[in-house]
Amino acid sequence: MAQAWKCSGLRWSADGPVLLWDGGRRSALTWGKRVAFGVAEGSVRTCVGARGHACPRGAVVPGRSTGARCEECARLDRAHSVAADTLADDPRPYRVYLAWFGPGMVKVGITARQRGSARLLEQGAVCFSWLGVGPLMAARRTEELLRAALRVPDRIPYAEKRAVRAALPEATEDRAGEVAELYERAVALPAWPESLVREPLRVVDHVAVFGLADAPVAVGSVGELAAGGAVGGELVAAAGPDLHLATASGVVVLDTRLMTGWELVPAEGAEVTVPVRAFEDAASVQDGLF
């Protein structure tokens, strides 16, 4: 029987996306690489725990959960996150940013300066610009200011980001336009915290980094994994936690967060045998494929 591995998720390095595995193993992902794995027969998906600790109950979690955590571990994990506002004494400088995911879809957020643009890559931001840098609470107040004054959200459901990825403008300047417009409106607001230093507009575009410029439009996304199921395809693009895999039935998007918590085994030559949800604009094609 093939050795089973547990995936720890997708991370973005300076060289591109990397799949991490329990035990420290890493799988670098490059365009054209074959990605294929199966879910071990008879296995169940278990909670991945929180803050580096195993789930005390070894709880079973749903196949469609992108967090792969039980309620208790999810609560513990969030309680120690920046988003929970429990780290007010964090001495690290934080950056405020504007991130664009597609036409009409811009959000404001914050990230520790030492992380660079990693947070934007993890979110699947097609392009972004920094707004300012300063203490955590000043960054948080600026985020709230923009949310209230400019009606810019601080969260966008990932399914919405994925859905607009197929309709991105071809020209870099067209993708940057909404970010530049919101930047000018944001820096003109009078109530910025004094301790937040404004940063100049410099829109960074990730289309080439994600491999989206030449990738075929995806026809659907994996809905969930299941014991005995398999996923296989050629990697043509990646954005945030998503892998875009070319299969015999078209490009299918795999959210790698669905892989965590499962026992996975090698499956050379495998195709997609787990549930796939068709994208609306590809429904007429997809309905006959899966």
C-alpha positions as CSV (number, residue, x, y, z in Angstrom):
1,M,0.0,0.0,0.0
2,A,1.3,3.5,-0.9
3,Q,2.5,5.7,1.9
4,A,-0.2,8.3,2.8
5,W,0.8,12.0,3.2
6,K,-1.1,14.9,4.8
7,C,-1.0,18.3,3.1
8,S,-0.4,21.4,5.2
9,G,-1.5,23.8,2.5
10,L,-0.1,26.0,-0.3
11,R,2.5,28.7,0.3
12,W,4.0,31.2,-2.0
13,S,7.8,31.5,-2.2
14,A,10.0,33.8,-4.2
15,D,10.0,31.1,-6.9
16,G,6.3,30.5,-7.0
17,P,3.7,28.2,-5.3
18,V,4.8,25.3,-3.0
19,L,2.7,22.5,-1.5
20,L,3.7,21.8,2.1
21,W,3.3,18.4,3.7
22,D,3.3,17.3,7.4
23,G,6.9,16.4,8.3
24,G,8.4,19.3,6.4
25,R,8.3,17.9,2.9
26,R,7.8,20.5,0.1
27,S,6.6,20.1,-3.5
28,A,7.6,23.1,-5.7
29,L,4.9,23.7,-8.4
30,T,5.9,24.9,-11.9
31,W,3.7,25.4,-15.0
32,G,3.3,22.2,-16.9
33,K,3.9,20.0,-13.9
34,R,1.6,17.0,-13.5
35,V,-0.4,17.2,-10.2
36,A,-2.0,13.9,-9.3
37,F,-3.1,12.4,-6.0
38,G,-5.8,10.1,-4.6
39,V,-7.6,10.2,-1.3
40,A,-6.9,7.0,0.6
41,E,-9.7,4.4,0.6
42,G,-11.6,4.4,3.8
43,S,-10.0,7.5,5.2
44,V,-11.9,10.3,6.9
45,R,-11.0,14.0,7.0
46,T,-9.9,15.1,10.5
47,C,-9.3,18.5,12.1
48,V,-5.9,19.9,11.5
49,G,-5.8,21.6,15.0
50,A,-4.7,25.1,15.8
51,R,-1.6,27.2,16.5
52,G,0.7,24.2,15.9
53,H,-1.2,21.9,18.2
54,A,-3.1,18.7,17.2
55,C,-6.9,18.7,17.7
56,P,-7.5,17.1,21.2
57,R,-10.6,15.3,19.9
58,G,-9.3,14.3,16.5
59,A,-12.6,15.6,15.2
60,V,-14.0,14.7,11.8
61,V,-14.6,17.7,9.6
62,P,-16.8,18.2,6.5
63,G,-15.2,17.6,3.0
64,R,-16.3,21.1,1.8
65,S,-14.7,23.0,4.7
66,T,-11.8,25.1,3.5
67,G,-10.5,25.6,7.1
68,A,-10.4,21.8,8.0
69,R,-10.9,22.7,11.7
70,C,-13.6,21.8,14.2
71,E,-15.4,24.7,15.9
72,E,-13.2,24.6,19.0
73,C,-9.9,24.7,17.0
74,A,-11.2,27.3,14.6
75,R,-12.2,29.5,17.6
76,L,-8.7,29.1,19.1
77,D,-6.9,29.8,15.8
78,R,-8.9,33.0,15.2
79,A,-8.5,34.2,18.8
80,H,-4.7,34.6,18.1
81,S,-5.0,36.2,14.7
82,V,-4.5,39.9,13.8
83,A,-8.1,39.9,12.5
84,A,-9.4,39.2,16.0
85,D,-8.0,42.5,17.4
86,T,-6.4,40.6,20.3
87,L,-2.8,41.6,19.5
88,A,-3.0,45.3,20.3
89,D,0.5,45.2,21.8
90,D,2.1,43.7,18.7
91,P,5.2,46.0,18.2
92,R,5.8,45.1,14.5
93,P,5.0,47.7,11.9
94,Y,2.0,46.9,9.7
95,R,1.1,47.9,6.1
96,V,-2.4,48.9,4.9
97,Y,-3.1,47.8,1.3
98,L,-5.7,48.0,-1.5
99,A,-6.1,44.7,-3.3
100,W,-8.0,44.2,-6.6
101,F,-9.3,40.8,-7.7
102,G,-11.3,41.7,-10.8
103,P,-13.7,44.3,-12.1
104,G,-15.6,46.0,-9.3
105,M,-13.9,43.9,-6.6
106,V,-11.4,45.8,-4.4
107,K,-10.7,45.3,-0.7
108,V,-8.7,47.0,2.0
109,G,-6.5,45.0,4.4
110,I,-3.4,45.0,6.6
111,T,-0.4,42.7,6.8
112,A,2.8,42.7,8.9
113,R,5.5,44.6,6.9
114,Q,8.0,41.8,7.4
115,R,5.8,39.5,5.4
116,G,6.2,41.6,2.2
117,S,3.6,40.8,-0.4
118,A,3.1,37.2,0.7
119,R,-0.4,38.0,2.1
120,L,-1.5,39.4,-1.3
121,L,-0.3,36.3,-3.1
122,E,-2.0,34.0,-0.6
123,Q,-5.3,35.9,-1.1
124,G,-5.1,35.7,-4.9
125,A,-4.9,39.5,-5.4
126,V,-4.5,40.2,-9.1
127,C,-2.9,43.5,-8.3
128,F,-2.4,45.7,-5.3
129,S,-0.8,48.9,-3.9
130,W,0.4,49.8,-0.4
131,L,-1.4,52.7,1.2
132,G,0.7,53.3,4.4
133,V,2.7,51.8,7.2
134,G,2.7,52.2,10.9
135,P,1.8,50.6,14.3
136,L,-0.9,47.9,14.3
137,M,-3.7,49.9,15.8
138,A,-3.1,52.8,13.5
139,A,-3.2,50.4,10.5
140,R,-6.4,48.9,11.9
141,R,-8.0,52.4,12.3
142,T,-7.1,53.3,8.7
143,E,-8.6,50.0,7.5
144,E,-11.9,50.9,9.4
145,L,-11.8,54.5,8.0
146,L,-11.6,53.3,4.4
147,R,-14.3,50.7,5.0
148,A,-16.7,53.3,6.4
149,A,-15.8,56.4,4.3
150,L,-15.3,54.7,0.9
151,R,-17.4,51.6,1.4
152,V,-14.5,49.3,0.7
153,P,-14.9,45.8,2.2
154,D,-12.1,44.1,4.2
155,R,-13.3,40.7,3.2
156,I,-14.4,39.1,-0.1
157,P,-15.7,35.6,-0.3
158,Y,-13.2,33.5,-2.2
159,A,-15.8,32.0,-4.5
160,E,-16.4,35.5,-5.8
161,K,-12.7,36.1,-6.4
162,R,-12.5,32.9,-8.3
163,A,-15.5,33.6,-10.4
164,V,-14.2,37.0,-11.8
165,R,-10.8,35.6,-12.6
166,A,-12.0,34.5,-16.1
167,A,-13.0,38.1,-17.0
168,L,-9.8,40.1,-16.3
169,P,-8.9,43.0,-18.5
170,E,-6.0,42.2,-20.8
171,A,-4.2,45.5,-20.4
172,T,-2.1,46.0,-17.2
173,E,-3.3,49.7,-16.9
174,D,-6.9,48.6,-17.1
175,R,-6.4,46.2,-14.2
176,A,-4.6,48.9,-12.2
177,G,-7.2,51.6,-12.8
178,E,-9.6,50.9,-9.9
179,V,-6.7,50.6,-7.4
180,A,-5.3,53.9,-8.5
181,E,-8.7,55.6,-8.3
182,L,-9.4,54.3,-4.8
183,Y,-5.8,55.2,-3.7
184,E,-6.3,58.8,-4.6
185,R,-9.7,58.9,-2.7
186,A,-8.1,57.2,0.3
187,V,-5.1,59.5,0.8
188,A,-7.4,62.5,0.4
189,L,-9.4,61.5,3.5
190,P,-8.7,64.0,6.4
191,A,-8.9,61.5,9.3
192,W,-5.8,59.4,8.8
193,P,-4.0,58.5,12.0
194,E,-0.8,60.6,12.4
195,S,1.3,57.6,13.2
196,L,0.6,56.0,9.8
197,V,3.1,57.0,7.1
198,R,1.5,57.1,3.7
199,E,3.2,55.2,0.9
200,P,3.3,56.3,-2.8
201,L,1.0,54.6,-5.3
202,R,2.8,51.7,-6.9
203,V,0.5,49.1,-8.4
204,V,2.0,45.6,-8.4
205,D,0.4,43.2,-10.9
206,H,0.4,39.4,-10.3
207,V,-1.1,38.2,-13.6
208,A,2.3,36.9,-14.8
209,V,3.2,35.6,-11.4
210,F,0.0,33.6,-11.3
211,G,0.3,32.4,-14.9
212,L,-3.1,33.7,-15.8
213,A,-2.1,35.6,-19.0
214,D,-1.9,32.5,-21.1
215,A,-4.0,30.0,-19.1
216,P,-7.3,28.7,-20.6
217,V,-10.5,29.8,-18.9
218,A,-11.5,27.3,-16.2
219,V,-14.8,25.5,-16.6
220,G,-15.4,24.5,-13.0
221,S,-13.9,23.9,-9.5
222,V,-13.6,20.9,-7.2
223,G,-16.4,21.0,-4.7
224,E,-14.9,18.6,-2.2
225,L,-12.6,15.6,-1.9
226,A,-13.9,12.1,-0.8
227,A,-12.3,8.8,0.2
228,G,-11.3,6.8,-2.9
229,G,-11.5,9.9,-5.1
230,A,-8.7,11.3,-7.2
231,V,-7.5,14.6,-8.8
232,G,-5.1,14.9,-11.7
233,G,-4.1,17.4,-14.3
234,E,-1.4,19.6,-15.7
235,L,-0.7,22.8,-13.8
236,V,-1.4,25.8,-16.0
237,A,-1.9,28.6,-13.4
238,A,-2.2,29.2,-9.7
239,A,-3.7,32.1,-7.7
240,G,-4.0,32.3,-3.9
241,P,-4.8,28.7,-2.7
242,D,-6.1,27.7,-6.1
243,L,-4.4,25.4,-8.6
244,H,-5.7,25.6,-12.2
245,L,-5.3,22.1,-13.7
246,A,-5.8,21.2,-17.3
247,T,-7.7,17.9,-17.6
248,A,-9.2,16.0,-20.6
249,S,-12.5,17.8,-19.8
250,G,-11.1,21.4,-19.5
251,V,-9.3,23.4,-16.8
252,V,-10.6,22.6,-13.3
253,V,-9.7,24.8,-10.3
254,L,-8.6,23.0,-7.1
255,D,-8.7,24.9,-3.9
256,T,-5.7,23.3,-2.0
257,R,-7.4,24.1,1.3
258,L,-9.7,21.2,0.5
259,M,-6.7,18.8,0.7
260,T,-5.8,19.4,4.3
261,G,-7.0,16.9,6.9
262,W,-7.1,14.0,4.4
263,E,-4.7,11.1,3.9
264,L,-3.4,11.5,0.3
265,V,-1.6,8.9,-1.8
266,P,0.2,9.2,-5.2
267,A,-2.0,8.5,-8.2
268,E,0.0,8.7,-11.4
269,G,-2.3,9.2,-14.4
270,A,-5.3,10.0,-12.3
271,E,-8.1,12.3,-13.7
272,V,-10.7,14.2,-11.6
273,T,-13.2,11.7,-10.1
274,V,-14.4,14.0,-7.2
275,P,-17.4,16.4,-7.4
276,V,-16.8,19.4,-9.6
277,R,-19.0,22.5,-9.7
278,A,-19.5,24.2,-13.0
279,F,-18.9,27.9,-13.4
280,E,-22.0,29.7,-14.6
281,D,-20.4,30.9,-17.8
282,A,-19.2,27.4,-18.6
283,A,-22.4,25.5,-17.5
284,S,-23.4,24.5,-21.0
285,V,-20.0,22.9,-21.5
286,Q,-19.5,21.5,-18.0
287,D,-22.9,19.8,-17.5
288,G,-21.9,17.1,-20.0
289,L,-18.5,16.5,-18.5
290,F,-18.9,15.7,-14.9
